[in-house]
Amino acid sequence: MLPPRWVRRLVLAPAVPLLALLLVTTLPLMLMVAAFASPLLPGRLRPLRLLLFVLVFLAAETAAVIALFGLWVASGFGRRLADDRWQAAHYAIMRHYLAALVHTARRTFNLQITLDDDAAGATGAPDDPQAPLVVLSRHAGPGDSFLLVHGLLQRGLRPRIVLRELLQWAPALDIGLNRLPSHFVATAAPRGSGTEAVRRLATDLAPGDALVLFPEGRNFTHARRLHSIARLEELGRHDEAEQAREMRHVLRPRAGGALAALTAAPTADVIFVAHTGLEDLSSVVDLWRGLPMDAAVEIEAWRVPAAEVPTSRDEGAAWLNAWWRRIDAWILARHGPDAIPDAAVIAVVEPDSLPPTE
C-alpha cells in the first residue's frame, strides 16, 4: 500500500539521505560482511555486487532529492514549476539519475545491451522537427521502463510516461515525475481513468515529446499469459483468446490507452519497441536467484510515420494486435520454437498478417 503524499514527502524523502549516510559510515563493516558471505552464496561476488548497486542507488536518490528540493525553492517554492525552464531542469535531473542507475546496473550485473542500428535512429535527433512520438513497448522483466526512458532522455527527448503508483516509493521518481507530464496508475483506479489520463497526456504532444506506453498493462510472465487466455475464454471472447494464445512471449495488448493516445495526437509517429533478455527476472525471488545476471539484452525498434497509422478504432485495434504478433515473432526467433512447445507456435513463426518492415 502506498503511503499518502505527505508521508512520502516528510518521511520517505528525508530518510533516503539518512540511509545513504548510514551506509557510507558503516561501509568498511558492510564490505567485510559482503566479502565473507560471497564464497558462501551462489553467484560470483553476489553480495558485493548488490552492496555496490545499493550504494549507488542511495547516492543517486540523495542527489536527485536534494536537487529537486533546490528547484522547488528556486522556482518560487513551486509556483513556477510548470514553466519551460523548470521543466527542462527536471528532465535534466531525471536524465542524470537514470544514467547513473543504468550505467551501474550494466557494470555491476554485467548486462550486455545490444541496440539495433535502426532502433538507434528510430527516435530521431534531439532537434527532430518532424513529429512527436508515441512509444509502444513490450513490458517484461525488471527495469525495462527505466532502460527505455533512459534511452529517450539521452537523445534529448522529453518522455511522458504512464507507470504503476508503487514506483512512488522511490522519492526521486515520486517527486520528479509528479512535477512532469506523467500519470501513476492507482491499484484501485476507476475503470477508464487510465485511458482518460493517457488522452490528456497525448493532447498537447509537440516535437521532442515522447509518450511512453506499455499496452500489455503488466509485466509479461507465462503464468499471466495463461491466466489472460483463460479469463478471455470465461468472458466468451473466444476470438481474442485465440489471438492471445497465438502470441507466446507477449500478453495480448490492451488497445484502449494506445488508441486514445493516437487519437489525441494524430501527428505523432509511432515507435514499437521489442526487447528480450530480462523476462526470466520478473520477481524479487527471480532477481535474487538470477544475480549476477550476466544477461544479454537485445532491443529493436520500428518507426511508423503518422500518415500510416490507422484512424478508425477497429482498424487501429487490429493494427496494434498485428504489431504485437510481429514483436512476438521477433522474440520467438531469439528464444527458439521449443521455448514453450504447443501447436500455436506455427501461427507465430509463419503469421498471416504481420505488418511490413519499414
Disulfide bonds with the S-S distance in Angstrom:
none
